[in-house]
């Protein structure tokens, strides 16, 4: 019986002597490159190729398989893991509350107020202190229209006694309207058709006036029954009693104006009832108009 082991060893020695090394374990094509021990005790990583261990006495009797590497691709070099960038947390910006500026409370708009002789019309002039608020005198439209017109009308002072007296007038209200200067323009008439103007000022224009309370009272009394508007006159036919301070206005074609420009301005009391008669001064007992009263160097 043929000793197979002896034949194999003999064949192996022959192959080594010719410098040919064959892998006896697996086909080269299938194995690729692997590690084996040479006869001088060293190791070769080229086993599976011709010439493996050729300078080291050939491949040892018992090949020592090492790690197998693909012949076409070199062993991969392990790359250091790229550190994952740690995302720096973005600070969430808290939205800044946009402060809405507080709205300044809007005050009631100041109305247009009388201009020409405005302080005299409203009772804020320096001579207003000459008027006795506790005393009044009854008068007629006819008598007031007969007063002589002053040659000089002072812009900020009063003509005594006409503009320093509270007059009480019984008449008929025939027309009224709201003026651009916020006054109520009233046209009063007597039984003979004589007319005169009376004006109720706006309380908003009378701040600091000696007549502020009377003006507010007269305005409220009038508003209780009438609603004046800017524009054309509204008609009425109402007997009234009006108390007010005399005031000479400049003539400029006013409706109902007296020929001498005298008015009751401001009106400080208004009523619809006919009150008990008060003493009336006859025309021949009325004082002669004086020159404008001088106050603090003004005329």
C-alpha positions in Angstrom: 0.0 0.0 0.0 1.4 3.3 -1.0 2.3 5.7 1.9 0.6 8.9 0.9 2.3 11.0 3.5 5.7 10.0 2.1 4.7 10.9 -1.4 3.5 14.3 -0.3 6.7 15.2 1.5 8.8 14.1 -1.5 6.7 16.2 -3.8 7.0 19.2 -1.5 10.8 18.9 -1.4 11.0 18.9 -5.2 8.9 21.9 -5.5 11.0 23.9 -3.0 14.2 22.9 -4.8 12.8 24.6 -8.0 11.9 27.7 -6.1 8.2 27.1 -6.6 5.9 27.5 -3.7 2.3 26.5 -3.9 -0.3 26.8 -1.4 -1.4 23.3 -0.5 -4.4 24.2 1.6 -6.6 26.2 -0.8 -6.6 27.5 -4.3 -4.7 30.8 -4.6 -7.5 32.4 -6.5 -9.8 31.6 -3.8 -7.6 32.3 -0.9 -5.8 35.5 -1.7 -3.0 36.6 0.5 -2.5 35.1 4.0 0.2 34.8 6.7 2.4 31.7 7.0 5.6 30.6 8.8 8.8 30.1 6.8 11.3 27.3 7.5 13.8 29.7 9.2 11.1 30.5 11.8 10.1 33.8 10.3 6.7 34.6 9.0 5.5 35.8 5.6 2.4 37.8 4.8 2.6 36.8 1.1 1.6 33.2 1.3 -0.5 32.3 -1.6 1.8 34.0 -4.0 4.9 32.6 -5.8 8.1 33.3 -4.0 6.6 33.3 -0.5 9.4 32.6 2.0 11.8 32.1 -1.0 14.6 33.8 0.9 13.8 32.1 4.2 14.0 28.4 3.3 10.6 28.1 1.9 7.3 27.6 3.6 7.4 25.4 6.7 5.7 22.0 6.7 2.7 23.2 8.6 1.5 26.6 7.3 0.3 28.9 10.0 -2.7 30.7 8.5 -2.9 34.4 9.4 -5.5 36.9 8.7 -6.6 36.9 5.1 -6.6 40.2 3.3 -8.2 40.9 -0.1 -5.5 40.9 -2.8 -7.0 43.8 -4.7 -7.6 46.2 -1.8 -5.0 47.0 0.9 -6.0 46.6 4.5 -8.0 49.6 5.4 -6.4 52.0 7.7 -8.7 52.9 10.5 -9.5 56.5 10.5 -9.9 58.2 13.8 -13.5 58.9 14.3 -14.3 62.4 13.4 -15.6 63.9 16.5 -19.2 64.9 16.2 -19.4 68.6 16.5 -21.3 69.4 19.6 -23.9 71.9 18.7 -23.5 74.9 20.9 -27.0 75.6 22.0 -28.1 78.9 20.7 -29.5 81.0 23.4 -33.1 81.7 22.7 -33.5 85.3 22.7 -36.5 86.3 24.7 -38.3 88.9 22.6 -38.1 92.3 24.2 -41.5 93.5 24.8 -42.0 96.6 22.8 -43.3 99.1 25.2 -46.3 100.9 23.9 -46.0 104.5 25.0 -48.8 105.4 27.3 -51.3 107.6 25.6 -51.6 111.0 27.1 -55.2 111.5 28.0 -56.7 114.0 25.7 -58.2 116.9 27.5 -61.4 118.5 26.4 -60.4 120.8 23.5 -60.6 124.5 24.5 -63.2 126.2 22.3 -62.8 129.3 20.3 -63.4 132.2 22.7 -64.2 135.9 22.2 -61.3 138.0 20.9 -62.2 141.7 20.6 -62.7 143.0 24.1 -62.6 139.4 25.1 -61.6 139.9 28.8 -64.4 142.5 29.2 -66.9 140.1 27.6 -65.9 137.3 29.9 -65.2 139.2 33.2 -61.5 138.5 33.4 -60.5 142.1 32.9 -58.9 144.2 35.6 -62.0 146.3 36.1 -64.3 143.4 36.8 -63.8 143.9 40.5 -65.7 147.2 40.3 -68.9 145.3 39.7 -71.2 144.7 42.7 -72.4 141.1 42.2 -75.1 141.4 44.9 -76.8 144.4 43.3 -78.7 144.7 40.0 -80.8 147.3 38.3 -83.8 146.8 36.0 -83.7 148.5 32.6 -85.5 148.5 29.3 -84.3 147.9 25.7 -85.4 151.4 24.7 -83.4 153.0 27.5 -80.2 151.0 26.8 -80.4 151.9 23.1 -80.6 155.6 24.0 -77.3 155.6 25.9 -74.6 157.7 24.1 -72.1 155.6 22.3 -68.6 156.1 23.8 -66.0 157.9 21.6 -63.4 155.5 22.7 -64.0 151.8 23.4 -61.1 150.6 25.6 -60.0 147.0 24.7 -59.3 145.9 28.3 -61.1 148.3 30.6 -64.7 149.3 31.4 -66.9 152.4 30.9 -68.7 153.2 34.1 -71.5 152.9 35.0 -72.8 151.1 31.9 -70.2 148.3 32.0 -69.8 148.2 35.8 -73.5 147.4 36.6 -75.6 144.2 36.4 -78.8 145.0 34.4 -82.0 143.1 34.5 -84.0 143.1 31.3 -87.5 141.8 30.5 -87.9 141.1 26.8 -88.9 138.6 24.2 -86.4 136.1 22.8 -86.9 136.0 19.0 -83.7 134.6 17.6 -80.6 132.6 18.8 -77.6 130.8 17.4 -74.1 129.5 18.4 -71.4 131.9 17.4 -67.9 130.9 16.2 -66.4 132.3 19.4 -68.6 129.8 21.4 -71.1 132.5 22.6 -74.8 132.1 22.4 -76.0 135.1 20.4 -79.6 136.0 21.6 -81.7 138.7 19.8 -84.1 140.3 22.3 -87.0 142.7 21.4 -89.5 144.8 23.2 -93.2 145.5 22.3 -92.1 148.3 20.0 -89.8 146.2 17.9 -86.6 147.6 19.4 -83.8 145.0 19.5 -80.7 144.4 21.5 -78.2 141.6 21.8 -77.5 139.5 24.8 -74.7 136.9 24.8 -74.2 133.8 27.0 -70.5 132.9 27.0 -69.1 129.4 27.1 -68.1 128.3 30.7 -65.0 126.8 29.1 -63.9 130.3 28.1 -64.7 131.8 31.5 -62.0 130.3 33.7 -60.9 132.8 36.3 -63.9 135.1 35.6 -65.8 136.8 38.5 -68.9 135.7 36.6 -67.9 132.0 36.1 -70.7 130.6 38.2 -73.3 132.9 36.7 -72.2 132.1 33.2 -72.4 128.4 33.8 -75.8 128.8 35.4 -77.2 130.9 32.5 -75.8 128.4 29.9 -77.4 125.5 31.7 -80.7 127.2 31.9 -80.7 128.1 28.2 -79.6 124.6 27.2 -82.6 123.1 29.1 -84.9 124.4 26.4 -82.9 125.3 23.4 -80.1 123.7 21.2 -78.2 126.5 19.5 -76.1 125.4 16.4 -73.5 127.2 14.3 -75.0 128.6 11.1 -78.3 130.3 10.7 -80.4 131.7 13.4 -83.2 129.7 15.0 -86.5 131.4 15.7 -88.3 131.7 19.0 -91.0 133.8 20.6 -90.4 133.4 24.4 -90.8 136.0 27.1 -87.6 136.0 29.2 -85.9 137.8 32.0 -82.1 138.2 31.6 -79.5 139.5 33.9 -76.1 140.6 32.6 -73.4 143.1 32.6 -73.4 145.9 30.0 -70.8 145.9 27.3 -70.2 148.2 24.3 -69.3 146.1 21.2 -67.8 147.3 18.0 -70.4 147.6 15.2 -69.9 145.2 12.4 -73.4 144.4 11.2 -74.5 142.1 13.9 -78.1 140.8 13.8 -80.2 142.6 16.4 -77.5 145.1 17.4 -78.4 148.3 19.2 -77.4 151.5 17.3 -74.8 152.3 20.0 -73.5 148.7 20.2 -74.6 148.1 23.8 -75.2 144.5 24.8 -75.7 142.4 27.9 -72.5 140.5 27.8 -72.0 138.3 29.7 -75.4 137.0 30.7 -75.3 135.6 34.2 -78.9 134.6 34.7 -81.7 133.5 32.4 -85.3 132.5 33.1 -88.6 132.1 31.2 -90.8 133.3 34.0 -91.9 136.9 34.5 -90.7 137.7 38.0 -91.9 140.4 40.3 -91.2 143.9 38.9 -88.0 145.6 40.0 -87.3 149.3 40.2 -86.7 150.8 36.8 -84.6 153.9 36.4 -86.2 156.6 34.3 -84.0 157.8 31.4 -83.5 161.2 32.9 -82.1 159.7 36.1 -79.4 157.6 34.3 -75.9 158.8 35.0 -73.8 160.4 32.3 -71.1 158.0 30.9 -67.7 158.5 32.3 -64.4 158.2 30.6 -62.8 154.7 30.6 -61.6 153.7 34.1 -57.8 153.5 34.3 -56.3 150.4 35.9 -52.6 149.7 36.4 -51.7 152.3 33.7 -54.0 150.7 31.0 -56.8 152.6 29.3 
